[in-house]
Structure formats: C-alpha cells, structure tokens
Amino acid sequence: MDIFSDIKQQDIIMVAFGKSTEKMDKARIRRINDVFQLEYFTDNKAFHKNFDGDNVIQQIRKLILTSFKECIIYTNEYDIVIFRNKNNDLIKRRHKPTKSVVNTTHDKQKNHLINDGREAMFLFDLGICDKDGVVTDKGNKKFIQINRFIQLFDHAFSKISFNNEKIRVVDFCCGKGYLTFSLYHYLQNIKNIQTKITGIDLKSDVINDLNRISKKYNMTDLDFISGDIKTYDDSLDVAVGLHACDVATDIFLSSAVRNQAKLIISVPCCQHQLFRQINNKDLKPMLAYGLQKDRFTEMLTNTLRVLALRAKGYSVDIVEFTSIEHTMKNVLIRAIFTGILDKEAESEYKKLKVMFSITDFEGDSI
C-alpha cells in the first residue's frame, strides 16, 4: 500500500523536512491561499517554488526519497511523521495535531495579504518578525501598514493589463525597503506575476544592507541602487514613491510620467515649497495661523499634483494612508494611465497657481 495514499492535499497545512542527505540544508512546504510553496535553503540562500495542490504529495515523496530522511506533515487532524529506516523503507507514524488553520475571513485584524514572516522571512531581517516568523509587538504597526499599502496598491494594480512578460516596478526613495520587499513578495510569490523591482535611495549603507537581504533570500529580480532619483531614466510599468520629501515627490512624479508608467503610487510629505509662496488676500485670516496654513498647503500642493497628472492622461484618486515612517495620517495618490489628456484639469492647474500667487513649483515639471 502506498504510504501517502490516505493523505489528502486539502488537509495539509505545512510540511517540514529534516536530516538532509543532499545539498539542501533544510526545506519546508507551506500552504499559501490556494497554492503551496516549497522553500529550501542551500549555502544560506533561500529558494522558492510554487505549485498547485495536485502536485504537493508528489513533491513530498520526491524530497523524502532523494534529499531528506524524514518529514512531518502537519494537518488539522494529525501530525504525520514519515521517515526512512536503516533498510531505506518508509515508515509512517501519527501523532496529535500541533498546528491548525484558523478561519480569519471575518477577522479584519488578521485578514492580511501577507500573513506573517513564516511566509515572508525577509520581515525578520527588517525587524518586523522574530526568527520563527511571528510578528513582534514592536513590528506590528509596520506589519499592519505594509498590508494596508499592499491592499491599496492591489486595488489599482488589478485594473491594469500588462502586455509584457515581466512587469518593471521602480520604488523611488525606497528608504529601509519595507514596501519594496513586500511588493516583490506579493507580486512574485503570492500573485505569481513575473516582476523586476528596483529600489532607489541616496543612503549607500542602507542600500548595501538591502541588497544583502535580497541576495540571502535569492530574490534575483529585486535589487537596490544608490543614487539621485533625478537621474533615473529608464522604462517602467509601475512607479512607487513614498515619503519623498517636499519637491522630491514632484521629481518622482515627473520621472514616472516621463518614463510612461502605467500605474503611479505616491505618498507625499513635507510640502515646504508652496508654504513660503501662498498668498491670497481673501483667505488671509485663515492663512495667518501656521498650523492651518501648513494643512492648507498640503491640500493645495496635492491638488496641483493631481491636476497635473490628469492633464498628462492619468485617472487619479486620493485615499487615506497611515504612513510607515510617521504616526500622522497621509494621503496616498493613485494614478492609472488612460491616455486621455484632461484639458480642463490643465486649465484649473493654471488658475490655482494664479489664485495663490504660485510662481515657483517643481510640479510644473510633471
């Protein structure tokens, strides 16, 4: 009788392999939504392979016969231990279950697109989860914000058709790489979309560390470069720019439009350029207070950016997003290229600049 005949793929939660006999140091198979993912380590590098449920038993059989001497198949009903004895025969033992699948469909706190570090171990290197893949108390806020960003990103991304085999994504001002790594994992491993992602930032020491993490997990189509976003001039499909301070947001948007991005995601911050220029005698009582003027400047700056994008053929919306780097709530701008130039938006852009005496605005480059 086949030792695997009574094991149903739909019952499998995870499979852990032990006692390596080949180059693989360790391996495990995890259920990710409706597919399974094999993760294995060789020379401290992680490799991943996705496959559907019909092939999971075949994969387990292959690994236990060629690369490992034992495995534990975790199901809701049993922990099934399979090992090879001295005669190289396969032996099976059943034990009480130690893992379970929790239904979180109606649990808004746990309904994440990226579940935890057990599916994305780069989160450990970024300080969000522990070595077992469990999100820490310190990293929980960033973890929630990452998932919120992915959710907002996917809402727009799913509306676009890409003709090329590999999607080109550039993360301008990528910072510590939280969202860059998460986007790569989401597109490449969860949605199974071939993606090439580049993160750009000025801090060379941070960039070197991010490239180290990418190499560690064998993320061959994810790289980070140190440089000024002004100099970027290459084709792309998706442009992401979060927390690009002041005019850096406008430089990013200009680059995204110039390089014909189909989707632009921007979270602006620190709107200083217009703050020094805004002047409108009818609104003088309101603008006399620094706090109110600062908030009004943010709205005006982002309105001009939206109008500039619409004039260049983008459909734009603005949603609320809680920033990863700050506790305040920011706006997130999503722009999808339609090719329809909005002449009315161009006219409104010019009128607003005159209305508030704006003569020097980096957004003109968009």
C-alpha positions in Angstrom: 0.0 0.0 0.0 1.3 3.5 -0.9 2.3 5.2 2.3 0.9 8.5 1.0 -2.5 7.2 -0.2 -4.6 8.3 2.7 -3.0 11.8 2.9 -5.3 14.4 1.3 -3.7 17.6 -0.1 -6.6 19.7 1.2 -5.8 18.7 4.8 -2.1 19.7 4.6 -1.1 22.9 6.5 2.6 22.6 6.3 5.4 20.1 5.8 8.8 20.3 7.5 11.8 18.2 6.3 14.8 17.1 8.4 18.0 15.1 8.2 19.3 16.4 4.9 21.1 13.9 2.6 22.0 16.4 -0.2 22.9 20.0 -0.8 19.6 21.3 0.7 20.2 22.4 4.3 16.6 22.5 5.1 13.2 22.7 3.4 9.5 23.2 4.1 6.3 23.3 2.2 3.7 25.8 3.2 0.1 26.5 2.1 -0.4 30.0 0.7 -4.0 30.6 0.0 -4.9 28.1 -2.8 -1.3 27.1 -3.7 1.7 25.5 -2.0 5.2 26.9 -1.8 8.4 24.9 -1.4 11.1 26.9 0.4 14.5 25.4 0.7 17.9 26.6 1.8 21.3 25.9 0.2 24.5 27.7 1.3 22.4 30.0 3.5 20.4 31.2 0.4 16.6 30.7 0.2 14.9 29.4 -2.9 11.2 29.2 -3.6 8.9 27.2 -5.9 5.2 27.4 -6.1 2.9 24.6 -7.3 -0.8 23.6 -7.1 -2.3 21.2 -4.6 -2.5 18.3 -7.1 1.3 18.1 -7.0 2.0 18.5 -3.3 2.1 14.8 -2.5 4.4 14.2 -5.4 6.8 16.9 -4.1 6.8 15.4 -0.6 7.5 12.0 -2.0 10.4 13.3 -4.1 12.0 15.1 -1.3 11.8 12.3 1.3 13.2 9.8 -1.3 16.0 12.0 -2.6 17.0 14.8 -0.2 15.8 14.2 3.3 15.4 11.2 5.7 12.3 12.4 7.5 9.4 14.9 7.4 6.4 16.0 9.4 3.2 16.6 7.6 1.0 18.9 9.7 -2.7 18.6 9.2 -5.7 19.6 11.3 -6.3 16.0 12.4 -2.8 14.6 12.8 0.9 15.3 12.7 2.1 12.7 10.3 5.8 11.7 10.7 7.4 9.9 7.7 11.0 8.6 7.9 13.4 6.2 6.3 14.7 3.3 8.4 18.1 1.6 8.2 16.8 -0.5 5.3 15.7 2.7 3.5 12.0 1.7 3.9 9.5 4.5 4.5 7.8 4.4 8.0 4.7 6.4 8.9 3.6 7.5 12.4 0.6 9.6 13.5 0.6 12.0 16.5 -1.8 14.6 17.9 -2.0 17.7 15.8 0.1 20.7 16.9 -1.0 23.2 14.2 -4.3 24.3 12.8 -5.7 26.6 10.1 -7.7 29.4 11.7 -10.5 30.8 9.6 -10.0 34.6 9.6 -12.4 35.5 6.9 -14.4 37.7 9.3 -11.5 38.8 11.4 -10.5 42.2 10.0 -7.4 42.4 12.2 -6.0 39.2 10.6 -7.2 39.4 7.1 -3.8 40.3 5.7 -2.5 39.8 2.1 0.9 39.0 3.7 0.1 36.7 6.6 3.4 36.8 8.6 7.1 36.1 8.5 6.6 32.4 8.1 5.6 33.2 4.5 8.0 36.1 4.2 11.1 35.6 6.2 12.7 38.9 4.9 10.4 40.5 7.6 12.8 39.1 10.2 15.8 40.8 8.6 13.7 44.1 8.5 13.0 43.8 12.2 9.2 43.1 11.9 9.1 39.5 13.0 11.2 37.1 15.1 13.3 34.2 13.8 10.2 31.9 13.9 8.3 34.3 11.6 6.0 35.7 14.3 5.3 39.4 14.1 6.7 41.1 17.2 4.9 43.8 19.2 7.4 46.3 18.1 6.9 45.4 14.4 3.1 45.0 14.5 2.3 48.6 13.4 4.6 48.4 10.4 3.2 45.0 9.6 -0.3 46.3 9.5 0.7 49.4 7.5 2.6 47.2 4.9 -0.6 45.2 4.4 -2.7 48.3 4.1 -0.3 49.6 1.4 -0.5 46.3 -0.5 -4.3 46.4 -0.3 -4.4 50.0 -1.7 -1.8 49.1 -4.3 -3.7 46.0 -5.5 -6.9 47.9 -5.8 -5.4 49.9 -8.7 -3.0 47.3 -10.0 -5.7 44.8 -10.6 -7.4 47.2 -13.1 -4.4 47.3 -15.4 -3.5 45.0 -18.2 0.2 44.5 -18.8 1.4 43.1 -22.1 5.0 42.4 -21.2 6.0 39.1 -19.7 7.9 40.7 -16.8 6.5 43.8 -15.0 9.0 46.5 -14.3 8.5 48.3 -10.9 10.6 51.1 -9.5 10.4 52.2 -5.9 11.8 55.8 -5.7 13.1 56.9 -2.3 12.7 53.3 -1.0 14.1 54.0 2.4 14.5 50.9 4.6 12.8 48.7 1.9 9.8 47.6 3.9 7.4 48.2 1.0 9.9 47.2 -1.7 10.4 43.7 -0.3 6.7 43.3 0.4 5.7 44.4 -3.1 8.2 41.9 -4.6 6.9 39.1 -2.4 3.3 39.9 -3.1 3.6 40.1 -6.9 6.2 37.3 -7.3 5.2 34.7 -4.7 1.5 35.4 -4.0 0.2 36.6 -7.3 2.8 34.6 -9.3 3.5 37.5 -11.6 7.0 37.8 -13.0 8.3 41.1 -11.7 11.5 43.1 -11.8 11.7 45.6 -8.9 14.4 48.2 -8.3 14.6 50.4 -5.2 16.4 53.7 -5.3 17.7 55.8 -2.4 20.6 58.0 -1.5 21.9 56.2 1.6 24.6 53.8 0.2 25.0 51.9 3.6 21.2 51.1 3.7 21.2 50.1 0.0 24.1 47.7 0.6 22.2 46.1 3.5 19.0 45.7 1.4 21.0 44.1 -1.4 22.4 41.7 1.2 18.9 40.7 2.3 17.7 40.3 -1.3 20.6 38.0 -2.1 20.1 36.0 1.1 16.6 35.0 0.0 17.6 34.6 -3.6 15.3 37.4 -4.8 17.0 37.5 -8.2 14.7 40.2 -9.7 14.9 42.6 -6.7 17.8 45.0 -6.5 18.6 48.3 -4.8 20.7 51.1 -6.2 22.2 54.2 -4.5 21.6 57.3 -6.5 19.6 60.5 -7.1 16.1 59.9 -8.4 16.6 62.8 -10.8 18.9 60.7 -12.8 16.6 57.8 -13.3 15.6 57.5 -17.0 14.5 54.0 -18.0 11.3 52.2 -19.0 9.0 51.1 -16.2 5.4 49.9 -15.7 4.8 50.8 -12.1 6.3 53.8 -10.2 6.1 53.9 -6.4 7.3 56.9 -4.3 6.5 57.1 -0.6 7.7 59.8 1.8 9.7 61.6 -0.9 10.1 64.9 0.9 8.8 68.2 -0.5 9.9 68.6 -4.2 11.3 65.1 -4.3 7.7 63.9 -4.8 7.3 66.2 -7.8 10.7 64.9 -9.2 9.4 61.4 -8.7 6.1 62.1 -10.4 7.9 63.8 -13.3 10.1 60.8 -13.8 7.2 58.4 -13.6 5.2 60.3 -16.3 8.3 60.8 -18.5 9.1 57.1 -18.4 5.4 56.2 -19.2 4.4 54.5 -16.0 1.0 52.8 -16.3 0.5 53.0 -12.5 1.8 55.6 -10.1 1.5 55.3 -6.3 2.6 58.3 -4.3 2.5 59.3 -0.6 3.8 62.9 -0.4 5.1 64.6 2.7 6.7 67.9 3.9 5.1 70.4 1.5 7.6 73.3 2.0 7.9 74.8 -1.4 4.5 76.3 -1.7 4.2 77.2 2.1 6.6 80.1 1.5 4.7 81.4 -1.5 1.0 81.1 -0.8 -0.7 84.4 -0.8 -4.4 85.2 -1.1 -5.9 88.3 0.5 -9.4 86.8 0.8 -8.0 83.8 2.8 -5.6 85.9 4.8 -7.4 85.4 8.2 -7.1 81.6 7.8 -3.6 81.6 6.4 -2.4 83.8 9.3 -2.0 80.7 11.5 0.9 78.4 10.8 -0.8 75.2 11.5 -3.8 76.0 9.3 -1.5 77.3 6.6 0.5 74.1 6.7 -2.6 71.9 6.3 -3.9 74.1 3.5 -0.5 74.0 1.8 -0.7 70.2 1.8 -4.1 70.2 0.2 -3.2 72.8 -2.4 0.1 71.0 -3.3 -1.6 67.6 -3.8 -4.4 69.2 -5.7 -2.0 70.7 -8.2 -0.2 67.3 -8.5 -3.5 65.6 -9.2 -4.4 68.1 -11.8 -1.0 67.8 -13.5 -1.4 64.1 -13.7 -4.9 64.3 -15.1 -3.6 66.8 -17.7 -1.0 64.2 -18.7 -3.6 61.4 -19.3 -4.0 59.8 -15.9 -7.1 58.9 -14.0 -6.4 59.8 -10.3 -7.9 59.2 -6.9 -6.7 60.1 -3.4 -7.2 57.9 -0.3 -6.1 58.0 3.3 -3.0 56.1 4.3 -1.2 55.8 7.6 2.5 56.3 6.9 5.1 53.7 7.9 7.6 56.3 8.9 5.2 58.6 10.8 2.2 58.4 13.1 0.2 61.0 11.3 -2.2 60.1 8.5 -1.1 60.9 5.0 -2.8 60.8 1.6 -2.0 58.3 -1.0 -2.3 59.3 -4.6 -3.1 56.5 -7.2 -2.8 57.4 -10.9 -3.7 55.0 -13.7 -2.7 55.9 -17.3 -5.6 56.2 -19.7 -4.0 58.3 -22.4 -6.9 60.8 -22.3 -5.5 64.3 -21.8 -7.7 66.4 -19.5 -7.7 70.0 -20.9 -10.0 71.2 -18.1 -7.5 69.9 -15.5 -4.7 71.8 -17.2 -6.8 75.0 -17.1 -7.6 74.5 -13.4 -4.0 73.9 -12.6 -3.0 77.3 -14.1 -5.9 79.1 -12.4 -5.0 77.8 -8.9 -1.4 78.9 -9.3 -2.5 82.4 -10.2 -5.1 82.4 -7.4 -2.5 81.7 -4.7 0.4 83.6 -6.3 2.5 80.5 -7.0 5.4 81.2 -9.3 7.9 78.5 -8.4 6.6 75.0 -8.3 8.5 71.8 -9.1 5.2 70.2 -10.1 5.4 72.2 -13.3 7.9 69.6 -14.5 5.2 66.9 -14.4 
